[in-house]
Amino acid sequence: MTIYVGNLSYRATEADLRAVFADYGEVTRVMLPTDRESGKMRGFAFVDLTEEANEDNAISELDGAEWMGRQIRVNKAKPKEDNPPRGGFVRKPDLQEQ
């Protein structure tokens, strides 16, 4: 299971998140998505712990907590949806002469 952490301070780092979640077990992965154009953090993260029971405990204790001046949201991450590409060129089927 992956934990979603939202409403993060833009100053939060991977080390900061590892330190907070280490209280709930071994952190196996932290992912801080950044904006493609600006390279700035997007204000949310994903965290994985080794034990699912520890993840549930972290979610129940940290959801709604104030951290770095913001009230963070912590819950189970939803699977990424396969969304079709937006905009751009749409290829029309080839028309054959008869």
BELCORRA-V604931 format. One record per helix or strand of 2 or more residues. SS is the DSSP state (alpha for helix, beta for strand). FROM is the first residue (numbers start at 1). TO is the last residue. If there is no record, write none. Layout:
SS&FROM&TO / SS&FROM&TO
//
This chain:
beta&3&6 / alpha&14&24 / beta&27&31 / beta&44&49 / alpha&52&62 / beta&66&67 / beta&70&71 / beta&73&76
//
